[in-house]
Amino acid sequence: MPSDHDTILQDWREHAARDEERNFRFLRSLKMVRDPDRIDDLAQQLHEDAFRRIDCTRCANCCKHMHVRVTAEDIARIAEHRGLTREAFIATYLTPDPEAGGHRMNAIPCPFLGTDDRCTIYDVRPQTCREYPHTDKEGFIWRTYLHTDNTLKCPAVYDIVTRMRRRLRRR
């Protein structure tokens, strides 16, 4: 019998692309709610529940398919952890980020993703990785495009949005 984790991943694989437009319309409709704090509270609750049931290290889809942006602070922290100078770290692992400025990892999957789907620099990972998938942040309703895109990349986000849609009865 499959675990809850496996069931969620299977549901995501089978339905995320099909539900993309419905999820976008739902997320966009949240901008009209009277009490955005209520949505933030619900998102936080669903986020916590999703990550109790989903083991990111059995998925690592974000690490396998997304560009990882790094801040100057990330560069200093990770370079020190790896025993590299800032310049050597940038030359080895980073490329300029044409969209946001600054830098991002030079490879997909992330060069720090181990063969066991675990982050080899987890304790010093970039801020963007620490914050991903952004479903527990204040202002949930203002991230329509981000959350819609992430439903295609992250089974937890798909689960959160789907359950929120059902809970609010906006199928």
N, C-alpha and C positions, 0 to 999 in steps of 0.2 A: 504494500500500500504506500503510495507516495506521501511524503511529508507535506506540511503546510507550505514550506518553502518551495518544494518542487511543484506543487499545484499552482502557486502564484507565478512562478517562472513560466510554466506551461501556458497559463492563461495569457500572460503578457506576450509570449511568442505568437500565440494564435490570434490575438485580438488587438494589439496595440496599434498596428497600422490601420486596421479597419476602423478603429474608434477615434483616430486622430482628429477628424473634423468635428465629431460630436464633442470630444474633450475640449477642443478649442472654443467652440460655441459656449459650452458650459463655463469654462474658465473666464471667458469674456463677459458672460452674464453676471458673474460675481461682482463686477465693478459697480453694479446697480444696487447692491444690497444696502440696507439701511444701517447695518451694524458690522463694519469690517472687522472689528475686534472679535466678534463671534466666529467669523470665518478663520481668523488667526488661531483662536482657541481650538476649533475643530481640526484645523490643519496640524497643529501641534500634537493633538491627541492621536490623530491618524498616523502621523509621522512616527511617533513613539511606538505605536502598535505595529506598524509595518516593519520597523527595524528590530522589533522583538522576534518577528517571524521570518525575516529575510536575512540570510548570511551573505553579506557583500563579497566575502572571500570565495564564495562558491559561484559567483557571477563575474565580478570585476569588469563588467561591460563598459563602465565609464572609463576605466584605465585602458581598455582595449580599443576604444573607438572615438575618444575625444581628445582634442588638443588641451594640454594642461598649461594654463597660464601661470607665470610665477612673478612675484613681486621682488623688489630689491631686497626686502627682508628675507624672503624665501631663499633667494640666491645665497645670501651671506650664511644663513643657518645651514642649508644643505651642503654648501661648499665646505664649511667648517667640519660638519659631520663626516664628509667623505675625505677629509684631509687634503682638500684642493684649494688653490687660490680662487678668488672670485673669477678672474680671467680664465683660468683653466677650466673651471666648471662651465662657464658660458661657452667656451670654445668646444667643449666635449658634448654637452647635453642640450644646449639651447639654440634657438634661432629667433630672429626678430619676429614679433607678432604684428603682422600688417593690419589686423583689425583693431586691436586695442592699444597698440604701442607696447613698449616694453619687450618682454621675452615670453616664449613658451617652449615647451619641450620640443626637441627636434625630431621626434619619432612618435609614431602611433603603431603599436601600443606604447605606453609610457615606458621609457627605458628602465624605470625602477620597479616595474611589475615583474615579480618572480615567476618562475615556471609553475609554481603552486598557486598562482593567482593572488598572492599576497604582496603587499607593498614592502619593498626592502628598505624603505626609509620612513616607515609609518610614523615614528615618533617625531620626525622633523619634516613631514610631508608639506607640500605647498598649502597656503591658506585656502585656495580654491577647492582643493581636495578635502580639507577639513570641513568646509561649509557645504559641500555638495550633498544632497541635491537641492538645497535651499527651500525645502518645503516646511521647515520649522522656523523660518524667519518671519519677523513682523512684516506686514504688508503683502501677505500671500496674494491678495486679489490684484496686485499691480504687476505680477510676473506672468501674465497670460502666455506670452510667446515662449518664455523660458520653460515654464511648466509643461506646455504643450510639446515642445521639442524633447524635453526630458522624459515624457511618457513613452517615447520611442526608444530611449536609450537606457532607461532604468526601470526595472520591474517594480521597484518600491514606489516610484512616482506614479506609475500607471495604477498601482493598487490604491494609493492614496487618492488620486483624482477620481477613480471609478467608485470607490467607497464614499467619497464626499458627494459625488453626483447622486448616488443612490440615497444617501442619508438626507440630502436636501430635496429629494424627489424630483430631480431634473435629469431624467434619463436621457 
